[in-house]
């Protein structure tokens, strides 16, 4: 599963980080799409939605259908699940199996495939408010995603802009809804408003260590610091990760320097890393998981990739499970490209540091 969260620095600039968990490494691509690129989204039997991107954007996508050996994956078929545009608008797609939206729920007129929401949102809008207004008038079809078990769009979205405004896009009651996201966090199920209600059970959280106490005539003290985090949920469930994300984003020191802020965000995201085998899911375990074609028997979800976004400087950071360091891509320097650029995400395994030119010359 996945965790997406937002850290604010001392000047209230937002930095968005996320981990991506799956039982297998998806055949993902990292791409840059310049402003002026044409897109079309076609739901069978419906009018197409066509647009020309107003913003250049960078993002990571995977084929919507199971790829065939030796057959290239054309860029339009990629399901964009994470990225940022040149206005600092960031999107994160997280698994949400109880989508609450049904296929062909878009209604009459031009209908947008939900699988194309990533490119539509990043290409057209600078702020969460702009996107929210447009979504109110744009019917969506809950696309069945072949590589995710052919489920009807088993995902929901955190959308965060450079001013720190955030919304969650989620299926509910047969269609899609947009919710304000005052905590700037999403994980997975249950539904987003359930998570907000559940925070009422965690009003006791505080980052102040109570290092000593007296029981009767006995005074005791902690041998170390950090007892405040004992109150946090310890599991990797979506509920536990949601509460821990809110805790870290609220209490971690607000630093003034952007480079220090990125390093701080990285330290927060590291708390949600999951190595292979830390938990396993036998077929009869009953746990919620995405049914990936080709994955049978006992599986283990692990952090296949992590991403950071510096919204003010429009820098995008990538780290794969096999890598130790972050590779960074500067959208300002990519803006001069006249056509889309695409590289396999796995090509970053042994890299680190500035990788902008690698993508620019792809």
N, C-alpha and C positions, 0 to 999 in steps of 0.2 A: 504494500500500500504506500501511501505518500503523505508527506507533511510539508505544508507551505506556510510561511510566516513572514512578518515584516518587523524589522528593527528600525527605530528612529534615532538619529544622532542628536547631538546637543542643539543643533539648529532645526530640528524637526524634519530633516530630510529623510525620506524612506529608502530602505535597502531591503530587497526581497530575496529570501533564500528558500530553497526547497530540496528535499530528497525524493528520489523516485525508487520505489521498491517493486520488484517483480521476481518470479521464480526463475526467469530466464532473461538473458540479455537480448532485448529487442533489436532488430536490424535498423537502428535509428540513424538519421542523417542530421547534420548541423548545416543550416543554410542561412544565407542573407538574400533578402528580396528588396530591390531598390524601389523607391517611389516611382509611380508611373507604370507599374506592372499590371497587366490585365488578368482578371480572374472571372470564372463562371462557375456557379454551383447549380447543379441540375438534379432535382428530385424527379424520378420517373412519373410521368403523367401530370407534372406541375410546370408552371412557368419558371424559367431559369432566373437566377439572381446574378447579375453581372456588375462588376465594379472595377475601377482602376485605383490602385492603392495610392493614397495621398501621403503615406508615410513609408519610409524604408524600415525594415525590421529584420531582426535576427531571431532564429528559433530552432527548436529541435522537433523533429517529426519522425513518425514511423509509418510504414504502409498500412492502410486501413484493412487490407486483406492479407492473408498469408502469402508471402512471396514465394514464387516458384524458382527452383534452382536455375541459375544462368539467365534469368529474365531480369533486365534492368527495371528499376523502380522510377517511373517518371515523377518529377516534382509535384505536379498537381494532385497526385494520388496520396501524398503524404498527409497523415493526420498530425497537425501541429499541436503539441501538447505542452510546450513551454516556450517563452520568448519575451522579447521587449522591442518596442519601436523607438524611432528617433525622438519622440516626444517624452520618452520615459514611461510609457504605459507598459505594464508588465502583466502577463497572464500565466497562470499555472493551472493545468488540468490535473485533477486527482480522481482516482477511482471512486465511484459511487454506484454500487450495483443496484440499489433500490431506486432507480432513476426517477420513477414517478411520472415519466413522460412516455407516450406511446408512439410507435412509428406511424407516419402519415398523419400526425396530429397538427400539421401546419395550417390546414384550412385552405381556402381558395387563394387565388392570386399567386404571385411569385414567392416561392418557399425556399429557404436556405437550409441546406443539409447541416445538421449540428456538427458533423465531422469537419466542416469548413469554417467553424466559428473562429478558430485561432487566426487564420489569415484575414478573415473579414474584420475582426475586432482590431487587430494590430495594424492592418492596412488603412483603416478608415478613421480611427478616432485617436484623439490626444488625451482625453480624460475619461474617467469612469462615468461621469455625469453624461457626457456625450453618448457614450455607448449605451447607457441605460435608456436614454430618450429614444435612440434608434431601435433598440430591442423591443420597445413597446409597440412598434409598428412593423416589425419584421417577423412573420411566421417562421417557425423552425420545425424541421422534421427530425425526429430522434433516430438518426442514422444507425442501422445495424452495423457494428464494427466486427468484421470477420476475424481479425487477429486477437480480439478480446471475446472470443466465444460466440460471436454473432449476436451479442446482446444489443438491445436498443440504447445506444449512447450511454454506456455505464460510467459516466464521468460527470463531475461538476467543476466549476471554474472559480478561482480567485482572480479578480481583476483589480489592479492597484495602479494609481497614477502618480506622477511626480510630486503632486501636492499632498499625497498621503491619503487620498480618498479611496475607499475600497468597497467593492460589491462582490457578492457571490451569485453566480448563475446556476440554478439547480432545477431539476424536474420535480414537480409536485402536482398531485391531483390531475394527472393526465397531460399536463403541459409544462412549459418552462416559466420560471419566475426569477426575478432579480431581487435580492435582499441586500439591505445595507449590511456591511460587515464592520462593526465598531471595534472588533478585537484584531482585525487584520490577520486572521489565521483560518486555514481549513485543513482538515485531515481527510477522513472518509465518512462512512455512515456511523450513526443514523443521520437523519436530515439536519441541515445546518441550524435551524432554529431550536432543535432539541439540544444541540451542543451549547447554545447560548443559555438556555434554561438551566442546563446542568451546571453551569458555572456558579449558580446560586448555592451549590453544595460545597463550594471551595472558598467561601469568604474568609476562612481562617488562614489562607496562605499569606506568608510574609517572608521576606528574605533576611530577617534579623535573627541571628543565632541566639537561642537561650542556652548559654553554655554552662549554667549551674542551676541547682535547685536544692530545696531542703525538704526532706521527708522525715517527719518527726524531729528527732534531734540529729539526724544524719544529713550532712551537706555533701553533695556530690557535684562533680564537674566533668565536662567533656574532655577527653584527651586530645581532641582535634577540632578544627572548625568545620562548618558545613551541616550542622544538625538541622538547620532550617529546611533543607531539601528533603528531610525524612517524611514530611507531610505530603510530598508529591506522589502521584500514582507511579508505580514502578514498571508497569507492563508496556509493551509496544502496541497495544490496541489503539484504535483510532480515538477512543474516548480518553485514554491515558495520554496520548501524544497531544491531543488538543489542549488539555489542561496544562501540560508541561510547556507547550509553546507559548500560551498566554503568560505563564509565570516568567519565563526567560525574557520575553519581549517587554514585559513591564518592569522587571527589576534589574536587568543587566545595566551596567554603567553606560550613560549617554556620552560618547566621546565627541570632541569637536572636529577632528580631522577626518576627511573622507577615506583616506587610506586606512586609518585606524578603525574606522567604522566598518569597512569591508572585512578587516581582520576579525573584528568583534562578531560580525554576522557569521563568519566562517566558524568561529568557536561555538556559537549557538547551534548552528546546523550540525556540527560534529556530534552533538548530544543525541541526534536522531539517526546516526549511522547504524546500520544493522549488518553484521558480517554473515556470510553464508553459514547456515547450520545453527545460528543462535536460537531459532525456533524452527520446528518442522511441522508440516501439516499432512498427516496421513489422509488417505482418501475418505475415511469414515469419521474424520475429526469434527465435522460439522461447522468449521470456521468459514467466515466469509473470505472469499478469494476470487480472483479473476481466472476464469477457465481459459488457459492459453492452449491453443491447438498444439499437439505434440508433447505436452507435459502430462505425464501419467504417473501414478503411484505417489509416493511421498515426495513432497516438494518443500523447498525452503525459500521464503522471500528474503531478499537481501537488497542493499542499497546499490543498485546498478549504476546510478549516476546522481550527481548533485549539481545544482545550479544556483548562482547568485546574480543579482541585478542591481547595479548602482544607477538609480533613476536620474540623478542630477547630471552625472557625467556620461550617461548612456554607455556603460561598460558592462559586458556580459561575461560571466565566469563559468567554466565547466570543469568538473572533475569526475572521472570515471572510477569504477570500482578498482580497476587495475592500476590507477594512477595515484601518486602521492601528492601532486601539486595541482594548483588551479591554472588552467589556460584562460587567458583573458582576451576578449575581442572588443575593439573600440568602434562603435557605430559611427562616430564622427569621421573616422578614417575610411570606413567602408562606404560612405555615402557617395563617393565618386564612381563607384562601379555602375556600369550601364546595363548589366543583366544579372539574373540570379546566380548565386554561387552555392555549391553544395559539396560537402565532404562527409565521409563516414564518421560517425561519432567515435567509433573505436580507434580512429587514427590519432586520437588525442591521448591514448593510454600512457605513453611514455614522454609526453610533453609537459610543459609548465611555462609560466610567464606569458609574454605577449605573443599571441598566435594570430593576430589580425591579418598579417600578410599571407599566411597559409590559406586562409579563407578567401582573401581578395584575389589571389592568383589561381584559385581552383578552376 
